[in-house]
Amino acid sequence: MSSRFEDGEVLLINKPLKWSSFDVINRFRYFLRKQCGIQKIKVGHAGTLDPLADGLLIVCTGRFTKRIEEFQGQEKEYTGTFRLGATTPSFDLEHETDQTFETSHITPEMIRQAAESLTGDIMQIPPVFSAIKIGGKRAYKFARKDKDPELSARPVNVREFEITRIQMPEVDFRISCSKGTYIRSIARDFGQALNSGAHLTALRRTRIGDFLLKDAWELEDLMENIRKEYTFPKEEPERNP
């Protein structure tokens, strides 16, 4: 591993569950400053993951932060679980259930048809609990004040939507999709397509473009490896006055 973080590195990190993407960046930047003596360095990530999701996070340092937009624009792949029969305001486990629905009419064939109906070029309304800006303010700030911001549908592409397990009321999936696709919104639309409700209970990002989760570092392992390999600046000997 190159130690020239100032010149630029692209690092693959498995973001821990319940950490925000910014938590990872802040922890790594602090490590570079305190452990490696790099006081001024740019560190950024390519594509936010919600705290309740884990998986692949691309972290760029130095000059490679200029490539963040390039990485963000690449196709992403996720695996996860929907729970049918209930919804939450955030479409995931961040909030408590607000409505329950019947699921006894749902068959495996209906579930696969619902997935097919949400595959391809679709129009998607983002979650109100999201970072989408409305009049210069983040949508989640309105939502947290019990306001109902009006969000416009946006075009996204879901290239693949595979159902990998059905154990009612849980449904596991694998989705390959374009930049800007909200899997939480797919959960909402999936429930509606089944004349029921649904929310997201687990999410993992497994791929961004050609970068794979299986090649990612655990953050603590990465920092330990850097401690072993990094060539620390030698201290100048003290001079006699």
C-alpha positions in Angstrom: 0.0 0.0 0.0 1.3 3.4 -0.9 1.7 5.7 2.1 1.5 8.9 0.0 -2.0 9.9 1.1 -1.3 13.5 0.3 -0.7 12.6 -3.3 -3.9 10.5 -3.4 -5.3 7.2 -2.4 -8.5 5.3 -3.2 -9.4 3.1 -0.2 -12.3 0.6 0.0 -13.8 0.4 3.5 -16.6 -1.7 4.9 -18.7 1.0 6.7 -19.8 -0.3 10.1 -23.5 -0.5 10.9 -24.8 2.5 12.9 -21.8 4.6 11.7 -22.5 7.5 9.3 -20.3 7.9 6.3 -19.0 11.1 7.9 -18.1 9.2 11.0 -15.8 7.0 8.9 -14.2 10.0 7.2 -13.7 11.9 10.5 -12.2 8.9 12.2 -9.8 8.2 9.3 -8.8 11.9 9.0 -8.1 12.1 12.7 -6.0 8.9 12.4 -3.9 10.4 9.6 -3.3 13.5 11.6 -2.5 12.0 14.9 -0.8 8.7 14.0 0.8 9.7 10.7 1.6 13.3 11.3 -0.3 14.5 8.2 -1.8 17.7 9.4 -3.4 19.0 6.2 -5.1 16.5 4.0 -8.3 16.2 2.0 -10.4 13.1 2.8 -13.9 12.4 1.2 -16.2 9.6 0.3 -18.0 8.7 -2.9 -21.7 8.0 -2.1 -23.3 8.3 1.3 -24.6 5.2 3.2 -27.3 5.6 5.8 -26.2 4.8 9.4 -28.6 1.8 9.3 -26.8 0.4 6.3 -23.3 -1.2 6.1 -21.0 -2.1 3.2 -18.8 -0.6 0.6 -17.6 3.0 1.1 -15.0 4.5 -1.3 -12.8 6.9 0.6 -10.5 9.2 -1.4 -7.5 11.2 -0.1 -5.5 14.0 -1.4 -5.7 14.7 -5.1 -7.9 11.6 -5.6 -10.8 13.5 -4.0 -11.2 15.1 -7.4 -12.4 11.7 -8.6 -15.3 11.5 -6.1 -17.9 12.6 -8.6 -16.7 10.0 -11.1 -17.1 7.2 -8.5 -20.5 8.5 -7.3 -21.8 8.3 -10.9 -21.1 4.5 -11.2 -23.7 1.8 -10.8 -24.2 0.4 -7.3 -25.3 -3.0 -6.0 -27.1 -3.7 -2.8 -28.5 -6.7 -0.9 -31.0 -6.4 1.9 -34.4 -7.3 3.4 -37.9 -5.8 3.1 -40.5 -6.5 5.8 -44.0 -6.7 4.3 -47.2 -5.7 6.1 -45.9 -2.5 7.8 -44.6 1.0 7.0 -42.5 3.6 8.8 -42.2 7.3 8.1 -38.6 6.9 7.0 -39.3 3.6 5.1 -36.7 1.9 7.3 -36.0 1.1 11.0 -35.1 4.7 11.9 -38.7 5.3 13.0 -41.4 3.1 14.6 -44.2 1.5 12.5 -46.9 3.9 11.6 -49.3 1.6 9.7 -49.9 -2.1 9.3 -51.4 -4.0 6.3 -52.7 -7.4 5.3 -50.2 -9.8 3.8 -52.2 -13.0 3.6 -53.1 -12.4 -0.1 -49.4 -12.1 -1.2 -47.9 -15.0 -3.1 -44.3 -15.6 -4.3 -45.4 -14.9 -7.8 -46.9 -11.6 -6.8 -43.6 -10.7 -5.1 -41.6 -11.5 -8.2 -44.0 -9.5 -10.4 -43.7 -6.5 -8.0 -39.9 -6.7 -8.4 -40.3 -6.8 -12.2 -42.6 -3.8 -12.2 -39.8 -1.8 -10.4 -37.1 -2.9 -12.8 -35.8 -0.7 -15.7 -36.2 3.1 -16.1 -38.6 4.2 -13.4 -39.7 7.5 -11.8 -39.0 7.5 -8.1 -40.0 9.9 -5.3 -37.2 10.2 -2.7 -38.0 9.7 1.0 -38.9 12.7 3.0 -36.3 11.7 5.5 -33.4 12.3 3.0 -30.8 14.9 2.2 -32.7 16.1 -0.9 -32.8 19.9 -0.9 -36.1 21.9 -1.0 -35.7 25.6 -1.3 -32.1 25.3 -0.1 -33.0 23.2 3.0 -32.7 19.4 3.5 -35.9 17.5 3.3 -35.3 15.7 6.5 -35.3 19.0 8.4 -38.9 19.6 7.2 -39.9 16.0 8.1 -38.5 16.3 11.6 -40.7 19.3 12.2 -43.8 17.2 11.2 -44.0 19.1 7.9 -44.8 17.2 4.7 -42.4 18.5 2.0 -43.5 17.9 -1.6 -40.8 16.0 -3.4 -40.8 15.5 -7.2 -40.3 12.1 -8.8 -36.9 11.7 -10.4 -35.8 9.2 -13.1 -33.6 6.4 -12.0 -32.6 3.0 -13.4 -32.9 -0.3 -11.7 -31.0 -2.7 -13.9 -31.6 -5.8 -11.8 -34.0 -6.5 -9.0 -33.6 -10.1 -7.9 -35.6 -11.8 -5.1 -33.2 -14.1 -3.3 -35.4 -15.3 -0.4 -39.1 -15.3 0.6 -39.9 -16.0 4.2 -43.0 -14.0 5.0 -43.2 -11.3 6.1 -39.5 -11.0 5.1 -38.2 -10.7 1.5 -34.5 -10.6 0.7 -33.3 -9.0 -2.5 -30.3 -8.0 -4.7 -30.6 -4.7 -6.6 -28.2 -3.1 -9.2 -29.2 0.5 -9.8 -28.1 4.0 -11.0 -26.8 6.9 -8.9 -29.5 8.6 -6.9 -31.7 5.5 -6.4 -33.1 5.2 -2.9 -33.6 1.6 -1.8 -35.9 2.9 1.0 -38.2 4.3 -1.7 -38.1 1.0 -3.5 -39.3 -0.6 -0.2 -42.3 1.8 -0.1 -43.1 1.2 -3.8 -42.7 -2.5 -3.4 -45.2 -2.7 -0.6 -47.7 -0.5 -2.6 -47.3 -2.8 -5.7 -48.4 -5.7 -3.5 -51.5 -3.8 -2.2 -49.8 -3.8 1.2 -46.9 -2.0 2.9 -43.2 -2.6 3.3 -40.1 -1.1 4.9 -36.4 -1.7 4.8 -34.9 -3.7 7.7 -31.4 -4.4 6.4 -29.2 -3.0 3.7 -25.6 -3.7 2.5 -23.8 -2.1 -0.4 -21.8 -4.7 -2.2 -20.5 -2.9 -5.3 -19.8 0.5 -6.8 -18.8 0.2 -10.4 -16.0 -2.4 -10.5 -15.2 -1.9 -6.8 -16.4 -4.8 -4.6 -17.1 -5.1 -0.9 -15.1 -8.4 -0.7 -12.0 -6.3 -1.4 -12.8 -3.7 1.3 -10.9 -3.2 4.6 -12.4 -3.1 8.0 -11.5 0.3 9.3 -9.5 -0.8 12.3 -7.6 -3.4 10.2 -6.8 -0.7 7.6 -5.4 1.7 10.3 -3.4 -1.1 11.9 -1.9 -1.9 8.5 -1.0 1.7 7.9 0.7 1.9 11.3 2.9 -1.0 10.3 3.7 0.2 6.8 3.8 4.0 7.1 7.2 5.6 7.1 6.9 8.2 9.8 8.9 11.4 9.5 12.2 11.3 11.5 12.5 13.8 14.3 15.4 16.2 13.9 18.0 15.9 16.6 18.0 18.6 19.2 20.7 21.2 18.7 22.7 22.7 21.5 22.2 26.4 22.0 
